[in-house]
C-alpha cells in the first residue's frame, strides 16, 4: 500500500522569504559585481547556495574557505584556505575583485576549526586586503550594532563607525548599506558619520561596504 502524505498548512504560507540579511546582501552585492563585471571574482567564506550561486550564473568564481567543499557546479572553483595563515595567503597572486560576506565576524573564534585568536578578525581582514591589487574592489558584510560585542564562539558584532575607521586604513569606501533588524535593506547610509552611527539602534543588523584598495 502506498504511503499517503498529507500537508495541511501550505495554503496559509507565503510564497517564500524576501527579507533578512542573506536575501538582501546576496542580491545587493551580486548586483554590484555584475555592474563592475570583473573577468574573474574571488570570494572568502560567503554563502555558496545564495551569493556564490548568484555570481556563478554570469561569472567564474574562485572560492576560498577554511572548510572543505565538493562541487561540480559550473563556474565555482574551490580551494581550502585559512585566511589567518599569512604564509598561505602570501602564495596567492593579487586579485582585482574580492568578496567576504557575513564571514569576518567568525575569524579566530574556533567555530569552524580555526585557531583561537582574539584579533583574528583584524588579522583576517588585513590578509584579505593584502590579496587585492591597488584599485581592486572589495565587497564586505558583517553583523553591526550600536552594542559592539562577541557572542561566545558564534560571532562578533561590530560598531559600524569603529569598523569603517579600520577599513579606511586600507580602502576607500565607495558605498555603504545595511539590513536592519526589521529585515529590510537601507541604501546610502553613512557609517563614517559618528552621529549617524550612534543613531543605529539595531541589535543585530548587517552592514555592507563596497570598497576600493588604496
C-alpha positions as CSV (number, residue, x, y, z in Angstrom):
1,X,0.0,0.0,0.0
2,X,1.3,3.4,-0.9
3,X,2.0,5.8,1.9
4,X,-0.2,8.9,1.8
5,X,1.3,12.3,2.5
6,X,-0.9,15.0,4.0
7,X,0.0,18.7,4.1
8,X,-2.4,21.0,5.8
9,X,-0.6,24.3,6.3
10,X,0.8,25.4,2.9
11,X,-2.4,27.2,1.9
12,X,-1.7,29.8,4.5
13,X,2.1,30.2,3.9
14,X,3.7,33.0,1.8
15,X,5.4,32.3,-1.5
16,X,8.9,32.5,0.2
17,X,11.2,34.8,2.1
18,X,12.3,38.1,0.6
19,X,13.9,39.8,3.6
20,X,16.7,39.4,6.0
21,X,20.5,39.6,6.0
22,X,21.3,36.9,3.4
23,X,18.5,37.7,1.0
24,X,19.3,41.4,0.7
25,X,23.1,41.2,1.0
26,X,23.4,38.4,-1.6
27,X,21.3,40.3,-4.2
28,X,22.8,43.7,-3.4
29,X,26.4,42.5,-3.7
30,X,25.8,40.3,-6.7
31,X,24.3,43.3,-8.5
32,X,27.3,45.4,-7.7
33,X,29.7,42.8,-9.0
34,X,27.6,42.4,-12.1
35,X,27.7,46.2,-12.7
36,X,31.5,46.1,-12.5
37,X,31.9,42.8,-14.3
38,X,35.4,41.6,-13.5
39,X,37.0,38.9,-15.6
40,X,37.1,36.7,-12.6
41,X,36.0,37.1,-9.0
42,X,37.4,35.7,-5.7
43,X,35.5,35.0,-2.5
44,X,36.3,34.1,1.1
45,X,33.7,32.2,3.1
46,X,30.4,33.6,1.6
47,X,27.2,31.5,1.3
48,X,27.5,29.0,-1.5
49,X,23.8,28.4,-2.1
50,X,23.0,32.1,-2.2
51,X,25.6,34.7,-3.1
52,X,28.1,32.4,-4.9
53,X,25.3,30.7,-6.8
54,X,24.1,34.1,-8.0
55,X,27.6,35.0,-9.2
56,X,28.2,31.7,-10.9
57,X,25.3,32.4,-13.4
58,X,27.5,35.0,-15.1
59,X,31.0,34.8,-13.7
60,X,33.8,32.4,-12.8
61,X,34.3,32.5,-9.0
62,X,37.3,31.2,-7.1
63,X,36.0,30.3,-3.7
64,X,38.2,30.1,-0.5
65,X,37.1,28.6,2.8
66,X,38.7,27.0,5.8
67,X,36.0,24.3,5.5
68,X,36.0,21.8,2.6
69,X,33.6,21.9,-0.3
70,X,32.9,19.4,-3.0
71,X,31.1,20.7,-6.1
72,X,30.9,20.1,-9.8
73,X,28.9,23.3,-10.4
74,X,30.0,25.3,-13.4
75,X,31.9,28.5,-12.6
76,X,32.6,27.6,-9.0
77,X,36.2,26.6,-8.3
78,X,37.2,25.8,-4.7
79,X,40.4,26.0,-2.7
80,X,40.7,25.4,1.0
81,X,42.4,28.3,2.8
82,X,42.8,29.6,6.4
83,X,42.7,33.4,5.8
84,X,44.6,33.9,9.1
85,X,47.6,31.9,7.7
86,X,49.8,34.8,6.5
87,X,52.2,32.4,4.6
88,X,49.4,30.6,2.8
89,X,47.7,33.9,1.8
90,X,51.1,35.3,0.5
91,X,51.2,32.4,-2.1
92,X,48.1,33.6,-3.8
93,X,48.5,36.1,-6.7
94,X,46.9,39.5,-6.3
95,X,43.3,39.8,-7.4
96,X,41.1,42.6,-8.7
97,X,37.7,41.6,-7.3
98,X,37.1,40.0,-3.9
99,X,34.2,39.5,-1.5
100,X,33.7,38.3,2.0
101,X,30.1,38.3,3.2
102,X,29.0,37.6,6.8
103,X,32.3,35.9,7.5
104,X,34.9,38.1,9.2
105,X,32.8,38.0,12.4
106,X,33.9,34.3,12.8
107,X,37.6,34.6,12.4
108,X,39.6,33.5,15.5
109,X,36.6,32.2,17.5
110,X,37.3,28.5,16.7
111,X,33.7,27.8,15.5
112,X,35.0,26.4,12.2
113,X,38.1,24.7,13.4
114,X,40.3,27.9,13.2
115,X,42.8,28.7,15.9
116,X,41.5,30.9,18.8
117,X,42.7,34.4,18.3
118,X,41.0,37.4,19.8
119,X,42.3,39.6,17.0
120,X,41.5,37.0,14.3
121,X,39.0,39.3,12.6
122,X,41.7,42.0,12.2
123,X,44.4,39.6,11.0
124,X,42.0,38.1,8.5
125,X,40.9,41.5,7.3
126,X,44.5,42.6,6.8
127,X,45.2,39.4,4.9
128,X,42.1,40.0,2.7
129,X,43.4,43.5,2.0
130,X,46.8,42.1,1.0
131,X,45.1,39.8,-1.6
132,X,43.8,42.8,-3.5
133,X,45.8,44.8,-6.1
134,X,45.7,48.6,-5.8
135,X,42.4,49.8,-7.2
136,X,40.8,46.4,-6.7
137,X,37.3,46.2,-5.4
138,X,36.3,44.5,-2.1
139,X,32.7,43.6,-1.1
140,X,32.2,43.1,2.6
141,X,29.4,42.5,5.0
142,X,29.2,41.6,8.7
143,X,26.8,42.0,11.7
144,X,26.6,45.5,13.1
145,X,25.1,47.2,16.2
146,X,25.4,50.1,18.5
147,X,26.5,47.4,21.0
148,X,29.8,46.0,19.8
149,X,30.4,42.6,21.3
150,X,31.5,38.9,21.0
151,X,28.8,36.3,21.4
152,X,30.9,33.3,22.6
153,X,32.1,31.3,19.7
154,X,29.2,32.2,17.4
155,X,30.2,35.6,16.0
156,X,31.3,39.2,16.7
157,X,29.0,42.2,16.2
158,X,30.8,45.4,15.2
159,X,30.1,49.0,15.8
160,X,29.8,50.3,12.2
161,X,31.8,53.5,12.8
162,X,34.6,51.5,14.5
163,X,34.8,49.1,11.6
164,X,34.6,51.8,9.0
165,X,37.6,53.5,10.5
166,X,39.6,50.3,10.4
167,X,38.6,49.8,6.8
168,X,39.8,53.2,5.9
169,X,43.4,52.1,6.8
170,X,43.5,50.1,3.5
171,X,40.4,51.1,1.5
172,X,38.4,54.0,0.1
173,X,34.7,53.5,0.9
174,X,32.6,53.7,-2.2
175,X,29.2,52.6,-0.9
176,X,27.5,51.6,2.3
177,X,24.2,50.0,3.0
178,X,22.6,47.9,5.8
179,X,19.9,45.4,6.5
180,X,18.1,46.4,9.7
181,X,16.6,44.3,12.5
182,X,13.4,44.6,10.5
183,X,15.0,42.6,7.7
184,X,14.7,45.4,5.2
185,X,17.5,46.9,3.1
186,X,18.6,50.6,3.6
187,X,20.9,52.1,1.0
188,X,23.0,55.3,1.0
189,X,23.8,55.1,4.7
190,X,26.9,56.6,6.1
191,X,28.7,54.7,8.9
192,X,31.6,57.1,8.9
193,X,29.4,59.9,10.4
194,X,29.5,59.5,14.2
195,X,26.0,61.0,14.5
196,X,24.5,58.6,12.0
197,X,26.3,55.5,13.5
198,X,25.3,56.3,17.1
199,X,21.7,56.6,15.8
200,X,21.7,52.9,14.7
201,X,19.8,51.3,17.4
202,X,19.6,47.8,15.8
203,X,20.7,44.9,18.0
204,X,21.8,42.6,15.1
205,X,21.8,44.3,11.7
206,X,24.0,43.7,8.7
207,X,26.4,46.3,7.4
208,X,27.5,46.3,3.8
209,X,30.6,48.0,2.3
210,X,31.8,48.4,-1.3
211,X,35.5,49.3,-1.0
212,X,38.4,50.1,-3.3
213,X,42.0,49.2,-2.3
214,X,44.3,52.2,-1.8
